[in-house]
Amino acid sequence: MKALSLLMILCPGLLLVACGDDEDAPDRRGIYAIQSWTQNATACDSDGEEQPDAITETPWLIIDRVSVDLFGFTSVQTGAATCKDDQDCLQQTDGENLFALFTTIMFPSGSRGGVYTEESFSGGIQDGQCSGTYRKHRLSFPEDKVALLERLDYDVSFPSVTEEDYESCEPEAAAAAAKDAPCSAKRLIKAALDHAVPSR
C-alpha cells in the first residue's frame, strides 16, 4: 500500500486516466518559451489577469518523457514543468529526482486526439466523508504551440468507501463531485516551441 500511496502522489492521475501509447501522436518533447500566463484566483469564467512576474521567474516550459522507478515498478509518463533555464528544466523532469517531481505535472502515457489530461484529489476524511481539493490539468498542442490549463475546485466533498482509510477517497468520485461544484480557480499557460530538450 505504501508503494501505491507514493505512486499516487507522484502520478496522481494514474487511477483516473487509462494508460496507452498513442502511436499517431507526434513527439511533443521540447523546451517552450512561455508567451502568456494568466490566472483567475476566484473563478473559471474568464482567463483572469496576466502574470508577468511568473514569466520572468520561470520563462520556460519543458515537455518531456519521465521514467520513474518505484519499488521495481517503472512508469513512463509525460512531464510538464515551468523552469528557469535548460539545466533547471532537466532537473524538473529527472525521474531519479523524486523531490523535483512533486512540482512537475505528470500525465499518463498516451493521449486522446493529442490532448493529455491528469486529475487528482488531495484532502482528508472525517465521519465517512472525503473533503478537499480536486485538480485537473489539460495539455494540448495547437499547431507548434502548447497550452497548459489547470483547474481547481476547492471544498469538494463526497462519501468515502470506508470511514477511516484516506485511500478510499477515490479520485473518480472526486471528479464526479467536482462536476457539481463551482470552479474555484484557473491557470492557463501558453508557450511556443523554442528548442529541443538537451541531452542528459
C-alpha positions as CSV (number, residue, x, y, z in Angstrom):
1,M,0.0,0.0,0.0
2,K,2.9,2.4,0.7
3,A,4.2,1.9,-2.9
4,L,0.7,2.7,-4.2
5,S,0.4,5.8,-2.0
6,L,3.7,7.2,-3.1
7,L,2.8,6.5,-6.8
8,M,-0.4,8.4,-6.4
9,I,1.5,11.4,-5.1
10,L,4.0,11.4,-8.0
11,C,1.4,10.3,-10.6
12,P,-1.9,11.5,-9.2
13,G,-3.8,10.9,-12.5
14,L,-2.8,7.3,-12.9
15,L,-6.0,6.0,-11.4
16,L,-8.3,8.2,-13.5
17,V,-6.9,8.0,-17.0
18,A,-6.2,4.8,-18.7
19,C,-2.7,4.5,-20.0
20,G,-1.8,3.6,-23.5
21,D,0.6,4.9,-26.1
22,D,-0.9,6.9,-28.9
23,E,1.4,5.9,-31.7
24,D,-0.2,8.5,-34.0
25,A,0.7,11.4,-31.7
26,P,3.7,13.4,-32.8
27,D,6.7,13.8,-30.5
28,R,6.0,17.0,-28.5
29,R,9.1,16.9,-26.3
30,G,10.9,20.2,-26.2
31,I,11.6,23.5,-24.4
32,Y,8.8,26.0,-24.9
33,A,9.1,29.8,-24.4
34,I,6.2,31.0,-22.3
35,Q,4.3,33.7,-24.1
36,S,1.2,34.1,-21.9
37,W,0.5,33.2,-18.3
38,T,-2.9,34.1,-16.9
39,Q,-4.6,33.2,-13.6
40,N,-8.0,33.6,-12.2
41,A,-7.8,33.1,-8.4
42,T,-11.6,33.2,-7.8
43,A,-13.4,31.6,-10.7
44,C,-13.1,30.0,-14.1
45,D,-15.5,32.1,-16.1
46,S,-12.5,34.0,-17.6
47,D,-8.8,33.5,-18.0
48,G,-8.0,36.2,-15.4
49,E,-5.1,38.5,-15.2
50,E,-1.7,38.2,-16.9
51,Q,1.2,37.1,-14.6
52,P,4.3,38.9,-15.9
53,D,6.3,38.2,-12.7
54,A,5.7,34.5,-13.1
55,I,7.0,34.5,-16.6
56,T,10.1,36.5,-15.5
57,E,10.8,33.9,-12.8
58,T,10.3,30.8,-14.9
59,P,10.2,31.8,-18.6
60,W,10.3,28.2,-20.0
61,L,8.1,25.2,-20.1
62,I,9.5,21.7,-20.6
63,I,7.6,18.8,-22.1
64,D,9.5,15.5,-21.8
65,R,9.0,11.9,-21.1
66,V,9.8,10.9,-17.5
67,S,10.6,7.4,-16.3
68,V,10.0,6.8,-12.6
69,D,11.1,3.6,-10.9
70,L,9.4,3.0,-7.6
71,F,9.9,-0.3,-5.7
72,G,10.6,-2.1,-9.0
73,F,7.6,-0.6,-10.8
74,T,8.6,1.6,-13.8
75,S,6.2,4.2,-15.0
76,V,6.9,6.3,-18.2
77,Q,4.8,9.4,-18.4
78,T,4.7,12.8,-20.0
79,G,6.0,15.5,-17.6
80,A,5.4,19.3,-17.9
81,A,7.0,21.9,-15.7
82,T,7.9,25.6,-15.8
83,C,11.6,26.3,-15.3
84,K,14.3,28.9,-15.3
85,D,16.8,27.5,-17.8
86,D,17.8,24.3,-19.6
87,Q,19.6,22.9,-16.5
88,D,16.6,23.6,-14.3
89,C,14.2,22.1,-16.9
90,L,16.2,18.9,-17.0
91,Q,16.1,18.7,-13.2
92,Q,12.4,19.1,-13.1
93,T,11.8,16.1,-15.4
94,D,14.6,13.9,-14.0
95,G,12.9,10.6,-13.0
96,E,15.5,10.0,-10.3
97,N,14.9,13.4,-8.7
98,L,11.8,12.5,-6.8
99,F,11.7,15.8,-4.9
100,A,11.6,17.8,-8.2
101,L,8.8,15.6,-9.5
102,F,6.5,16.9,-6.7
103,T,6.3,20.2,-8.7
104,T,6.1,18.5,-12.1
105,I,2.7,17.7,-13.6
106,M,2.7,14.1,-14.7
107,F,0.4,12.9,-17.5
108,P,-0.2,9.2,-18.1
109,S,1.4,8.0,-21.3
110,G,-0.8,8.2,-24.3
111,S,-3.2,11.0,-25.4
112,R,-6.7,11.4,-26.8
113,G,-6.5,13.3,-30.0
114,G,-3.2,14.8,-29.0
115,V,-4.6,16.1,-25.7
116,Y,-3.3,14.8,-22.3
117,T,-5.3,15.0,-19.1
118,E,-4.4,14.5,-15.4
119,E,-6.8,14.6,-12.4
120,S,-6.1,14.3,-8.7
121,F,-7.6,14.8,-5.3
122,S,-6.0,15.9,-2.1
123,G,-7.7,16.3,1.2
124,G,-8.8,14.4,4.3
125,I,-11.6,12.2,5.6
126,Q,-13.9,12.7,8.6
127,D,-17.1,10.8,9.6
128,G,-17.1,8.9,6.3
129,Q,-16.9,12.0,4.2
130,C,-14.0,12.9,1.9
131,S,-13.3,16.7,1.5
132,G,-10.5,18.6,-0.1
133,T,-9.3,20.0,-3.5
134,Y,-9.9,18.5,-6.9
135,R,-7.3,19.4,-9.5
136,K,-7.4,18.8,-13.3
137,H,-4.7,19.6,-15.8
138,R,-5.1,19.6,-19.6
139,L,-2.2,19.7,-22.0
140,S,-2.9,20.4,-25.7
141,F,-0.8,21.3,-28.7
142,P,-2.4,23.8,-31.1
143,E,0.0,24.0,-34.1
144,D,3.6,24.3,-32.9
145,K,2.5,25.7,-29.5
146,V,1.4,24.3,-26.2
147,A,-1.4,25.2,-23.8
148,L,-1.3,24.0,-20.2
149,L,-4.6,24.5,-18.4
150,E,-5.1,24.0,-14.6
151,R,-8.5,24.0,-12.9
152,L,-9.0,23.9,-9.2
153,D,-12.2,23.0,-7.2
154,Y,-11.9,23.7,-3.5
155,D,-14.2,22.2,-0.9
156,V,-15.2,19.1,-2.9
157,S,-17.0,16.7,-0.7
158,F,-18.2,13.1,-1.3
159,P,-18.7,9.9,0.6
160,S,-15.7,7.6,1.2
161,V,-15.6,3.9,0.7
162,T,-14.6,3.3,4.3
163,E,-14.8,5.7,7.3
164,E,-11.1,5.9,8.2
165,D,-8.9,5.0,5.2
166,Y,-7.9,8.1,3.2
167,E,-7.1,5.8,0.2
168,S,-10.8,5.1,0.0
169,C,-11.4,8.7,-1.2
170,E,-11.5,7.5,-4.8
171,P,-10.3,10.0,-7.5
172,E,-13.2,9.0,-9.7
173,A,-15.7,10.1,-7.0
174,A,-13.8,13.4,-6.6
175,A,-14.1,14.1,-10.3
176,A,-17.9,13.4,-10.2
177,A,-18.4,15.6,-7.2
178,A,-16.4,18.4,-8.9
179,K,-18.8,18.5,-11.8
180,D,-21.5,19.8,-9.4
181,A,-19.2,22.3,-7.7
182,P,-18.3,25.8,-8.9
183,C,-14.8,26.0,-10.3
184,S,-12.6,27.8,-7.8
185,A,-9.5,28.9,-9.7
186,K,-7.9,28.6,-13.2
187,R,-4.4,29.0,-14.6
188,L,-3.6,29.0,-18.3
189,I,0.0,28.9,-19.7
190,K,0.6,29.3,-23.5
191,A,4.0,28.7,-25.0
192,A,5.8,28.3,-28.3
193,L,8.4,25.6,-29.1
194,D,11.9,27.1,-28.9
195,H,14.4,24.3,-28.9
196,A,14.8,20.6,-28.3
197,V,15.3,19.0,-24.9
198,P,19.1,18.9,-24.3
199,S,20.7,15.5,-23.9
200,R,21.2,14.5,-20.3
